[in-house]
Amino acid sequence: MQGKRVRFFSGTALVTQLLEAREDRQLERFLKRLEKQHLIILDEFGYVPFSKAGAELLFEVVSRAYERTSLILTTNLPFKPRAVQSRELGAREPWSSLANNAA
């Protein structure tokens, strides 16, 4: 993609970088760098469950990208309509199905 800024992450790698940036008090800087991308590709999305904090940070990335940055998510998980997943997993908050059920 000539002239376009593109970043590729595995889902786990992005969440790890987000958590580390937050720990280092560099989260806002990292998020602003992501906002400058034209396309963000997240590979192996949902393959490894995220912590609640990791899922919330990932949700922040997607929220900031809304109507500004293109996202491509790849996964090997079977497709189910979101309503079915929510009922099966007891989801009550955004992306809770991606977070571990550990309290």
Secondary structure, DSSP 8 states (H G I E B T S, - for coil): -TT--EEEEEHHHHHHHHHHHHHTT-HHHHHHHHHT-SEEEEESTTSS-B-HHHHHHHHHHHHHHTTTSEEEE---S----HHHHHHHHT--STTGGGB-S--
